[in-house]
């Protein structure tokens, strides 16, 4: 359960929305404990997911916009965040595997497979652009795309092969 659902439930049961409603016996500390300790994995998924989406779209924009040959701050940031991105993908996979083992989920609530498909599609499109169009080249950004695409694919295959 996400923290905002816990906040909504707390407000509803505390009598803040209806003065006639009986106050729930929960304290603010119990609310905070539920919101931040029990649902910490969902919060972590949110931030890791946000980071991975933003990073993916920035890389795609820079390469497909033919901006990879221009030395910009955005390009330096993308290069600097390559390893933290792979770390975030690895952390996402570990959290997902831990959740599979502890909760025996049959369906995932978080769909990391979209990242795998997205990176592989970006790899194919970028490689084809580099082969057929002069505006694109086999530069450091395409190398980064290839590296991340293969890494994400390997991480995904490892998660699929090793089912609980």
Buried (B, 14 or more C-beta within 10 A) or exposed (E): EEBEEBEEBBEEBBEEEEEEEEEBEEEEEEBEEBBEEEBEBBEBBEEBBEBBEEBBEBBBEBBBEBEBEEEEEEBEEBEEBBEEBBEBBEEBBEBBBEBBEEEEEEEEEBEBEEBBEBBBEBBEBBBEBBEEEEEBBEEEBBEBBBEBBEBBBEBBEEBEEEEE
